[in-house]
């Protein structure tokens, strides 16, 4: 399964890729490849605004909870 084409420039992935938190690892796994990657709100934001969203924005469009940062 191929990874998201924006993975190398994704602030969320770069910021959280080395996390040890299991919940956060779940977000990273489902967001980087598979059918959900095409529904990514981060991609939609980038396309609509011409720039990436803040690094703590999840692929669902919500913000990463403070206790996971």
KAGI-V615008 format. One record per pair of residues at least 12 apart in sequence whose C-alpha atoms are under 7 Angstrom apart, sorted by the first residue. I is the first residue (numbers start at 0). J is the second residue. If there is no record, write none. Layout:
BEGIN
i | j
I | J
I | J
END
This chain:
BEGIN
i | j
0 | 32
0 | 33
1 | 32
2 | 31
2 | 32
3 | 31
3 | 32
3 | 36
6 | 31
10 | 54
11 | 54
11 | 55
11 | 56
12 | 27
14 | 54
30 | 58
39 | 58
39 | 59
40 | 58
40 | 59
40 | 60
41 | 58
41 | 60
END
